[in-house]
């Protein structure tokens, strides 16, 4: 049959339509929430001053130690600031939720079927030795971290089937399926390492020489356990990109390490440290009454943020026999008197945390309904009835330090159901063994909170004790899960995803150096985590996250602590910044030294005005 010209044109159009429909999405940014706020070629982030003067040195403090420059592996105690020397494929905007902009990559190309993402690298990207950064470096970094890096890399990138170098500046990650919407975004966070530099070194061993980087900073000098100095790279390849313009303004960032928080505070008061964030409410309320503050040489400021606050708490390691029964865990959680602690230790500064996704729309509340209820119904037979019948609540006391009789009665009831009874004022099991455990701390500031908790537990006949170790030892014990109860933080974002595998799944509970500190291993949780990760849209993500939150809460893996919606910072008055509220609250990388203020402050410090 012969076709007319019109018919041929129509046929060609019909054949071309699917090809057009399958065209990949090419963009300068990747977002999980909505359209990117900043256009292609934007000049700078809104909180950065493109004309900020460069220069000067800032001294920062850190509590702990370091003996390695290998933050990507389990072995050793790495200097956290080492990550500053590496560039990433994309960079996040601190004033925008879940959006990242091309940095090393100028274009992010996502397949229409959701099965791959391609990064096109800027030809001008360079390592500090002048070597071009290529797609081969990206692929090698990914494969090396999967093979030898900390366990969270394997969990985070589990849905990546392969990485393919298509040209010197084009690299593609292919996915096992199309459901993991977050993969393109999290792959953009990859810190690109130099393959040629590591060719003569063992990646699996702690690194004791400064590594080669590509970012705005390089390691200038160091003394293990004491000092790390980062120098600004004057010919930084990305300094005029919108993702870097007006940032990284100090010539040097010197980090002084202290073994004790009290010594770190005294160093700040003495002017040996210029800037510090304050995480202890008591110190914030009472510890800054010294001459330099009264004279205005030191400023105290609270920066309001609009971020999820996650969950901090005493985590119970369910790998230990004593915490395997959920009724025991619930009883221990009921005995913490937050109202007393908030009034007597925190000056009323905190809000009790009652969700793993607190301060966000993802937090569960009340009873499950709608899509969340439908998700939970699939697992009703394997979930506690309370998930469906009882809103999760924490006891509220009168703040006197004397737990309510009803709370004591409920806790004892739960313990009796779990096989524990009180004999001679000791809570014992059928074999006569007392319920006892250790609370492991890395910060002595938590002792004043933990010791009253020990006393409250003693009223039930429980023997708990507190042990404080230095941060390096705490990290080693945490990596090997060698603790009973410890203070941990589970950070969250507006769009939770692959990191939840590392926090909660059965697989993550097995690997040394992982983030599943509670040892959670529950098939329902595993399923909900995968539902969350593969959610096709925002409503499904929210329903799955609330369902996961509710199941975790009713499993009582932690004794929930508290949160605050501000970042507290104190600093010597020698800085300037763009004066605007920021979603993240604070971006210190956007600050710069004001020469006039610095001269006046430094003169006062030399004169002993501390």
C-alpha positions as CSV (number, residue, x, y, z in Angstrom):
1,X,0.0,0.0,0.0
2,X,1.3,3.4,-1.0
3,X,1.2,6.2,1.6
4,X,0.4,9.8,0.8
5,X,2.9,12.5,1.9
6,X,0.5,13.6,4.6
7,X,0.3,10.0,5.8
8,X,4.0,9.6,5.8
9,X,4.4,12.8,7.8
10,X,1.8,11.6,10.3
11,X,3.6,8.2,10.6
12,X,6.9,9.9,11.1
13,X,5.4,12.1,13.8
14,X,3.9,9.1,15.6
15,X,7.2,7.3,15.5
16,X,9.1,10.3,16.7
17,X,6.7,11.0,19.6
18,X,8.0,8.2,21.9
19,X,11.6,9.2,21.3
20,X,10.7,12.8,22.3
21,X,8.8,11.6,25.3
22,X,11.8,9.6,26.4
23,X,14.2,12.5,26.2
24,X,16.3,12.8,29.5
25,X,15.9,15.8,31.8
26,X,19.0,17.9,31.7
27,X,19.4,20.5,34.4
28,X,21.8,22.6,36.4
29,X,20.2,21.3,39.6
30,X,18.5,18.3,41.2
31,X,15.6,18.7,43.6
32,X,13.4,16.3,45.6
33,X,10.9,18.9,46.6
34,X,10.1,21.1,43.6
35,X,11.7,23.4,41.0
36,X,15.1,24.8,41.9
37,X,14.9,28.4,43.2
38,X,18.1,29.6,41.5
39,X,18.4,29.8,37.7
40,X,21.2,28.4,35.6
41,X,24.3,30.5,35.9
42,X,23.3,32.1,39.1
43,X,26.0,34.4,40.5
44,X,26.1,33.2,44.1
45,X,24.0,31.8,46.9
46,X,21.8,34.5,48.5
47,X,23.7,34.3,51.9
48,X,27.1,34.8,50.3
49,X,28.7,38.2,49.6
50,X,30.5,38.0,46.2
51,X,32.6,40.9,47.2
52,X,33.6,39.6,50.6
53,X,37.3,40.3,51.3
54,X,39.6,37.4,51.5
55,X,42.2,37.1,54.3
56,X,43.0,36.5,57.9
57,X,42.9,33.5,60.1
58,X,40.1,32.0,62.1
59,X,40.7,29.7,65.1
60,X,38.1,27.0,65.9
61,X,38.0,24.5,68.6
62,X,37.2,20.8,68.6
63,X,36.8,18.3,71.5
64,X,38.6,15.1,70.9
65,X,41.6,14.0,68.9
66,X,42.6,12.8,65.4
67,X,45.3,10.4,64.1
68,X,44.3,10.1,60.4
69,X,43.2,11.9,57.3
70,X,40.9,9.1,56.1
71,X,37.3,10.0,56.9
72,X,36.0,7.5,54.5
73,X,37.1,4.3,56.3
74,X,36.3,2.7,59.7
75,X,40.0,2.5,60.9
76,X,41.6,5.4,62.7
77,X,40.2,8.6,64.2
78,X,39.9,11.0,61.3
79,X,40.1,14.8,61.4
80,X,36.6,15.8,60.3
81,X,37.8,19.0,58.6
82,X,39.6,16.8,56.0
83,X,36.3,16.6,54.1
84,X,36.7,20.4,53.4
85,X,39.6,19.7,50.9
86,X,37.3,17.7,48.5
87,X,34.8,18.9,46.0
88,X,31.5,17.2,45.3
89,X,29.6,16.8,42.1
90,X,26.8,19.1,43.4
91,X,26.5,21.5,46.3
92,X,23.4,22.2,48.4
93,X,21.8,25.6,48.9
94,X,21.6,26.1,52.7
95,X,18.6,28.3,52.2
96,X,16.6,25.8,50.1
97,X,15.1,22.4,51.0
98,X,16.6,19.3,49.3
99,X,18.0,21.1,46.3
100,X,21.6,20.8,45.0
101,X,23.3,22.7,42.2
102,X,25.9,21.5,39.8
103,X,29.4,22.1,41.1
104,X,32.0,19.7,39.7
105,X,29.2,18.7,37.3
106,X,27.8,21.5,35.2
107,X,24.8,19.4,34.1
108,X,22.8,16.6,35.7
109,X,21.0,14.4,33.3
110,X,18.3,12.1,34.7
111,X,16.8,9.4,32.5
112,X,13.1,9.7,31.7
113,X,12.5,6.2,33.0
114,X,14.3,7.0,36.3
115,X,16.9,4.3,35.8
116,X,20.0,6.4,35.6
117,X,21.7,9.7,36.2
118,X,24.6,11.2,34.2
119,X,26.9,13.9,35.4
120,X,28.7,16.0,32.9
121,X,31.9,17.4,34.5
122,X,33.3,20.8,34.1
123,X,36.5,20.6,32.0
124,X,38.1,23.2,34.2
125,X,37.8,21.1,37.4
126,X,41.2,20.4,38.9
127,X,42.9,18.7,41.8
128,X,45.4,20.8,43.8
129,X,48.3,19.4,41.8
130,X,46.8,20.7,38.5
131,X,45.6,17.3,37.3
132,X,42.2,17.5,35.6
133,X,39.3,15.8,37.4
134,X,37.7,13.3,35.2
135,X,34.9,10.8,35.0
136,X,37.4,8.1,35.7
137,X,38.1,9.7,39.1
138,X,34.3,9.8,39.9
139,X,33.9,6.1,39.0
140,X,37.0,5.0,40.9
141,X,35.9,6.9,44.0
142,X,32.4,5.3,43.9
143,X,33.8,1.8,43.4
144,X,36.5,2.2,46.1
145,X,34.1,3.5,48.7
146,X,31.7,0.6,47.9
147,X,34.5,-1.9,48.3
148,X,36.5,-0.4,51.2
149,X,34.6,2.5,52.7
150,X,32.5,2.8,55.8
151,X,29.4,0.5,55.6
152,X,27.0,3.3,55.1
153,X,28.3,3.8,51.5
154,X,27.1,0.3,50.5
155,X,23.8,0.9,52.2
156,X,23.4,4.4,50.8
157,X,24.1,3.4,47.2
158,X,22.7,-0.2,47.3
159,X,20.4,0.5,44.4
160,X,23.2,1.5,42.0
161,X,23.8,-1.4,39.6
162,X,26.9,0.0,37.9
163,X,28.9,3.2,37.1
164,X,30.0,3.7,33.5
165,X,32.6,6.2,32.2
166,X,31.2,7.4,28.8
167,X,33.9,10.0,28.1
168,X,36.5,11.9,30.0
169,X,33.9,14.3,31.4
170,X,30.7,12.2,31.4
171,X,29.9,9.5,33.9
172,X,26.6,7.6,34.2
173,X,25.2,5.7,37.2
174,X,22.7,3.0,36.3
175,X,20.1,1.9,38.9
176,X,18.6,-1.5,39.7
177,X,15.1,0.0,39.5
178,X,13.4,3.3,39.0
179,X,11.7,3.6,42.4
180,X,14.6,5.2,44.3
181,X,13.9,8.9,43.6
182,X,16.7,10.1,45.9
183,X,19.6,8.4,44.2
184,X,20.5,11.2,41.7
185,X,20.5,13.7,44.6
186,X,22.7,11.6,46.9
187,X,25.2,10.6,44.2
188,X,25.7,14.3,43.7
189,X,27.1,14.5,47.2
190,X,30.0,12.2,46.2
191,X,33.4,13.6,47.2
192,X,35.6,13.0,44.2
193,X,39.0,11.5,45.2
194,X,42.1,11.6,42.9
195,X,42.6,8.1,41.4
196,X,46.2,8.9,40.4
197,X,47.2,10.0,43.9
198,X,45.8,6.9,45.6
199,X,47.4,4.5,43.0
200,X,50.5,4.2,45.2
201,X,48.7,4.1,48.6
202,X,46.6,1.6,50.5
203,X,43.1,3.1,50.8
204,X,42.2,0.6,53.6
205,X,44.8,2.0,56.0
206,X,44.6,5.2,58.1
207,X,46.3,8.0,56.2
208,X,49.0,9.9,58.0
209,X,50.0,12.3,55.3
210,X,47.9,15.2,53.9
211,X,45.8,13.9,51.0
212,X,45.5,15.5,47.6
213,X,42.2,17.4,47.3
214,X,40.4,19.6,44.9
215,X,38.3,21.9,47.1
216,X,38.7,25.4,48.5
217,X,41.1,24.3,51.3
218,X,44.2,22.3,51.5
219,X,46.0,20.9,54.6
220,X,48.9,23.3,55.4
221,X,50.2,21.8,58.6
222,X,49.2,19.6,61.5
223,X,50.1,18.0,64.7
224,X,48.2,14.9,65.4
225,X,45.8,15.2,68.3
226,X,46.5,18.9,68.7
227,X,46.3,21.2,65.7
228,X,45.1,21.1,62.1
229,X,45.6,24.2,59.8
230,X,43.7,24.5,56.5
231,X,44.9,27.1,54.0
232,X,42.7,28.6,51.4
233,X,43.7,27.6,47.9
234,X,44.3,31.0,46.1
235,X,43.8,29.6,42.6
236,X,40.9,27.4,43.5
237,X,39.4,26.3,40.2
238,X,35.8,26.9,41.3
239,X,36.1,30.2,43.0
240,X,34.0,32.1,40.5
241,X,31.2,29.6,40.3
242,X,27.9,30.5,41.9
243,X,28.3,27.5,44.2
244,X,31.5,29.0,45.6
245,X,31.5,32.7,45.0
246,X,31.7,34.7,48.3
247,X,32.4,31.6,50.4
248,X,35.6,30.3,52.0
249,X,36.9,33.7,52.8
250,X,39.5,33.1,55.5
251,X,43.1,32.6,54.4
252,X,43.5,30.0,57.1
253,X,41.2,27.9,59.3
254,X,43.1,26.6,62.4
255,X,41.4,23.9,64.4
256,X,42.7,23.4,67.9
257,X,41.8,20.0,69.6
258,X,41.0,19.8,73.3
259,X,40.5,16.6,75.3
260,X,37.9,18.3,77.6
261,X,35.0,20.6,76.9
262,X,35.8,22.8,79.9
263,X,39.3,23.4,78.6
264,X,37.9,24.2,75.2
265,X,35.6,26.8,76.7
266,X,38.5,28.4,78.7
267,X,40.5,28.6,75.4
268,X,37.6,30.5,73.8
269,X,37.3,32.9,76.8
270,X,41.1,33.5,76.6
271,X,40.8,34.5,72.9
272,X,42.6,31.4,71.6
273,X,39.4,30.3,69.7
274,X,37.4,32.8,67.7
275,X,34.0,31.1,67.2
276,X,32.1,28.3,68.9
277,X,28.7,26.7,68.7
278,X,27.2,26.0,72.1
279,X,25.2,22.8,72.6
280,X,24.9,22.9,76.4
281,X,22.0,25.0,77.7
282,X,23.5,25.5,81.1
283,X,26.7,26.9,79.7
284,X,24.8,29.1,77.3
285,X,22.8,30.5,80.2
286,X,25.5,30.9,82.8
287,X,28.9,30.3,81.2
288,X,29.3,33.5,79.2
289,X,29.4,36.1,81.9
290,X,33.0,37.2,81.5
291,X,34.6,40.6,80.8
292,X,34.9,40.3,77.0
293,X,31.1,39.6,76.8
294,X,30.3,42.5,79.0
295,X,32.5,44.8,76.9
296,X,30.9,43.6,73.7
297,X,34.1,42.0,72.4
298,X,32.3,38.6,72.4
299,X,28.9,38.3,70.9
300,X,26.2,35.7,71.8
301,X,23.6,35.0,69.1
302,X,20.9,32.5,68.5
303,X,20.2,31.7,64.8
304,X,16.7,30.4,64.1
305,X,16.6,27.5,61.7
306,X,13.8,25.7,59.8
307,X,15.2,22.2,59.8
308,X,13.9,18.8,61.1
309,X,15.6,18.2,64.4
310,X,15.7,14.4,64.3
311,X,16.0,12.3,67.4
312,X,18.6,12.5,70.2
313,X,18.3,10.1,73.1
314,X,19.8,7.3,75.2
315,X,19.9,4.5,72.7
316,X,19.5,1.0,74.0
317,X,21.7,-1.6,72.2
318,X,19.3,-4.5,71.5
319,X,22.3,-6.7,70.7
320,X,22.5,-6.9,74.6
321,X,20.3,-9.4,76.3
322,X,19.1,-6.9,78.8
323,X,17.4,-4.7,76.1
324,X,15.8,-7.4,73.9
325,X,12.4,-7.1,75.5
326,X,10.4,-4.1,74.4
327,X,8.6,-3.9,77.7
328,X,12.0,-3.4,79.5
329,X,12.9,-0.7,77.0
330,X,9.6,1.1,77.5
331,X,9.9,1.0,81.3
332,X,13.4,2.5,81.1
333,X,12.1,5.3,78.9
334,X,9.2,6.1,81.2
335,X,11.6,6.7,84.1
336,X,13.4,9.7,82.5
337,X,12.1,13.0,84.1
338,X,12.4,15.5,81.3
339,X,10.5,18.2,83.1
340,X,12.9,18.2,86.1
341,X,15.9,18.2,83.8
342,X,14.5,21.1,81.7
343,X,13.8,23.2,84.7
344,X,16.9,22.5,86.7
345,X,19.6,21.8,84.2
346,X,18.5,23.4,80.9
347,X,16.9,26.7,82.1
348,X,13.7,25.7,80.3
349,X,15.5,26.0,76.9
350,X,14.3,22.7,75.4
351,X,11.3,20.9,73.9
352,X,10.8,17.2,74.5
353,X,11.3,15.1,71.4
354,X,8.5,12.8,70.6
355,X,9.3,11.8,67.0
356,X,12.3,10.6,65.0
357,X,11.3,13.3,62.5
358,X,10.6,16.1,64.9
359,X,10.0,19.7,63.8
360,X,8.7,18.6,60.4
361,X,5.5,17.5,58.6
362,X,6.9,13.9,58.6
363,X,6.4,13.4,62.3
364,X,3.6,10.9,63.3
365,X,1.0,12.1,65.8
366,X,-2.4,10.9,67.2
367,X,-3.6,7.7,65.7
368,X,-2.7,6.5,62.1
369,X,-5.2,7.3,59.4
370,X,-5.5,7.5,55.6
371,X,-2.5,6.3,53.6
372,X,-0.4,5.8,56.7
373,X,-3.0,3.5,58.3
374,X,-3.3,1.5,55.0
375,X,0.4,0.9,55.1
376,X,0.4,-0.2,58.7
377,X,-2.7,-2.5,58.2
378,X,-0.6,-4.7,55.9
379,X,1.6,-5.6,59.0
380,X,-1.1,-5.5,61.7
381,X,-0.4,-9.1,62.8
382,X,3.3,-8.3,63.4
383,X,2.8,-5.0,65.1
384,X,1.9,-4.1,68.7
385,X,-1.8,-3.3,69.1
386,X,-0.8,0.1,70.6
387,X,0.4,1.2,67.1
388,X,-3.3,1.3,66.1
389,X,-5.0,2.1,69.4
390,X,-2.8,4.4,71.5
391,X,-1.1,7.7,70.4
392,X,2.6,7.7,71.3
393,X,3.1,9.9,74.4
394,X,5.8,10.4,76.9
395,X,5.0,11.0,80.6
396,X,4.9,14.5,81.9
397,X,5.9,15.0,85.5
398,X,5.6,17.9,88.0
399,X,9.3,18.6,87.6
400,X,10.1,17.8,91.2
401,X,12.3,14.9,90.4
402,X,9.9,12.5,91.9
403,X,8.3,10.3,89.2
404,X,4.5,10.2,89.3
405,X,3.2,7.2,91.1
406,X,1.3,6.2,88.0
407,X,4.5,6.2,85.9
408,X,6.3,4.1,88.6
409,X,3.4,1.7,88.6
410,X,3.3,1.4,84.8
411,X,7.1,0.8,84.6
412,X,7.0,-1.9,87.3
413,X,4.0,-3.5,85.6
414,X,5.9,-3.7,82.3
415,X,9.0,-5.1,84.0
416,X,7.0,-7.8,85.8
417,X,5.4,-8.8,82.5
418,X,9.0,-9.2,81.1
419,X,9.9,-11.5,84.0
420,X,11.5,-9.1,86.5
421,X,10.5,-8.7,90.1
422,X,11.7,-6.7,93.1
423,X,13.5,-8.6,95.8
424,X,15.3,-6.9,98.6
425,X,15.0,-3.6,96.7
426,X,16.7,-5.1,93.7
427,X,15.0,-5.8,90.4
428,X,16.0,-9.4,89.5
429,X,15.0,-12.0,87.0
430,X,14.1,-15.6,87.7
431,X,17.8,-16.5,88.1
432,X,18.2,-13.8,90.7
433,X,20.3,-11.6,88.5
434,X,19.8,-7.9,88.9
435,X,18.9,-5.7,85.9
436,X,22.0,-3.6,85.4
437,X,23.6,-1.8,82.5
438,X,26.1,0.9,81.7
439,X,25.5,4.3,80.1
440,X,28.4,5.2,77.9
441,X,29.2,8.9,77.3
442,X,31.8,10.8,75.3
443,X,31.0,14.2,76.8
444,X,31.3,14.9,80.6
445,X,28.5,17.5,80.2
446,X,26.0,14.6,80.0
447,X,27.0,13.3,83.4
448,X,24.9,15.9,85.2
449,X,21.9,14.6,83.1
450,X,22.7,10.9,83.3
451,X,23.4,10.7,87.1
452,X,19.9,11.8,88.1
453,X,18.5,9.3,85.6
454,X,20.6,6.6,87.4
455,X,19.0,7.6,90.7
456,X,15.4,7.5,89.2
457,X,16.2,4.0,87.8
458,X,17.4,2.9,91.3
459,X,13.9,3.4,92.6
460,X,12.9,0.4,90.6
461,X,15.8,-1.6,91.8
462,X,17.8,-1.2,88.6
463,X,21.6,-0.7,88.8
464,X,22.8,1.6,86.1
465,X,26.2,3.3,86.1
466,X,27.8,6.0,84.0
467,X,31.1,5.7,82.2
468,X,32.7,8.7,80.3
469,X,35.4,8.1,77.8
470,X,37.3,10.3,75.4
471,X,35.7,10.8,71.9
472,X,38.2,8.6,70.2
473,X,37.5,5.7,72.5
474,X,33.8,6.4,72.2
475,X,34.0,6.2,68.4
476,X,35.8,2.8,68.6
477,X,33.3,1.4,71.0
478,X,30.4,2.7,68.9
479,X,31.9,1.3,65.7
480,X,32.0,-2.2,67.3
481,X,28.7,-1.8,69.2
482,X,30.5,-2.5,72.4
483,X,28.1,-0.6,74.8
484,X,24.8,-1.1,76.6
485,X,23.3,2.4,76.4
486,X,24.8,5.5,74.8
487,X,23.8,9.0,73.7
488,X,23.2,9.1,69.9
489,X,21.7,11.5,67.4
490,X,19.7,10.4,64.3
491,X,19.7,13.4,62.0
492,X,16.9,13.8,59.5
493,X,16.1,15.9,56.4
494,X,12.9,17.1,54.8
495,X,13.2,14.2,52.4
496,X,14.4,11.1,54.2
497,X,15.6,8.3,52.0
498,X,18.6,5.9,51.7
499,X,20.1,6.9,55.0
500,X,17.2,5.1,56.7
501,X,18.7,1.8,55.6
502,X,21.8,2.6,57.6
503,X,19.8,3.6,60.7
504,X,17.2,0.8,61.0
505,X,17.6,-2.3,58.7
506,X,18.6,-5.8,59.6
507,X,21.5,-5.6,57.1
508,X,22.9,-2.5,58.7
509,X,22.8,-4.0,62.2
510,X,25.6,-6.5,61.1
511,X,28.3,-4.2,59.8
512,X,31.0,-2.7,62.0
513,X,31.1,1.1,61.8
514,X,27.5,1.4,60.8
515,X,24.8,3.8,62.0
516,X,22.3,1.2,63.4
517,X,23.4,1.9,67.0
518,X,20.2,0.3,68.5
519,X,20.7,-2.9,66.5
520,X,17.2,-2.7,65.0
521,X,16.2,-5.8,63.0
522,X,12.5,-6.0,62.3
523,X,11.0,-7.2,59.0
524,X,8.3,-4.6,59.2
525,X,10.8,-1.8,59.6
526,X,12.8,-3.1,56.7
527,X,9.7,-3.1,54.5
528,X,8.7,0.4,55.6
529,X,12.2,1.7,54.9
530,X,12.0,0.4,51.4
531,X,8.5,1.8,50.9
532,X,9.8,5.2,52.0
533,X,12.9,5.0,49.7
534,X,10.8,4.0,46.7
535,X,7.9,6.4,47.3
536,X,6.8,7.8,43.9
537,X,5.5,11.1,45.2
538,X,5.5,13.3,48.3
539,X,2.2,12.1,49.8
540,X,3.4,8.5,49.7
541,X,6.8,9.5,51.2
542,X,5.0,11.3,54.0
543,X,2.7,8.4,54.8
544,X,5.6,5.9,54.8
545,X,7.8,8.1,57.0
546,X,5.0,8.6,59.5
547,X,4.4,4.9,59.6
548,X,8.1,4.2,60.1
549,X,8.2,6.8,62.8
550,X,5.3,5.3,64.6
551,X,6.6,1.8,64.6
552,X,10.0,2.9,65.8
553,X,8.5,4.9,68.6
554,X,6.3,2.1,69.8
555,X,9.4,-0.2,69.7
556,X,11.1,2.0,72.3
557,X,14.6,1.8,71.1
558,X,15.6,5.1,72.7
559,X,14.9,7.2,75.8
560,X,14.0,10.4,73.9
561,X,15.8,13.6,74.8
562,X,15.0,17.1,73.6
563,X,15.6,19.6,70.8
564,X,15.9,23.3,70.2
565,X,15.0,25.3,67.1
566,X,18.0,27.6,67.2
567,X,21.7,27.3,66.7
568,X,23.5,29.0,69.6
569,X,26.9,30.6,68.6
570,X,29.4,32.8,70.4
571,X,32.2,34.6,68.6
572,X,34.8,37.3,69.1
573,X,33.6,40.4,67.3
574,X,35.9,40.3,64.3
575,X,33.5,39.0,61.6
576,X,31.0,40.2,59.1
577,X,28.3,38.4,57.2
578,X,25.2,38.9,55.0
579,X,22.4,39.7,57.5
580,X,19.5,37.5,56.5
581,X,17.7,34.5,57.9
582,X,18.8,31.2,56.5
583,X,16.9,27.9,56.4
584,X,19.9,26.1,58.0
585,X,20.3,28.9,60.5
586,X,24.0,29.5,60.1
587,X,26.6,29.2,57.3
588,X,29.9,30.0,58.8
589,X,31.6,29.5,55.4
590,X,29.9,32.6,54.2
591,X,31.4,34.8,57.0
592,X,34.5,36.9,56.5
593,X,36.9,38.9,58.7
594,X,36.1,42.6,59.0
595,X,39.6,44.3,59.2
596,X,38.5,47.2,61.5
597,X,36.7,45.0,63.9
598,X,39.5,42.4,63.9
599,X,42.1,45.1,64.6
600,X,40.1,46.5,67.6
601,X,39.3,43.0,69.0
602,X,42.8,41.7,68.6
603,X,44.2,44.8,70.3
604,X,41.8,44.3,73.2
605,X,42.8,40.7,73.5
606,X,46.5,41.6,73.5
607,X,45.7,44.1,76.3
608,X,44.2,41.3,78.4
609,X,40.5,42.3,78.0
610,X,39.3,38.7,78.2
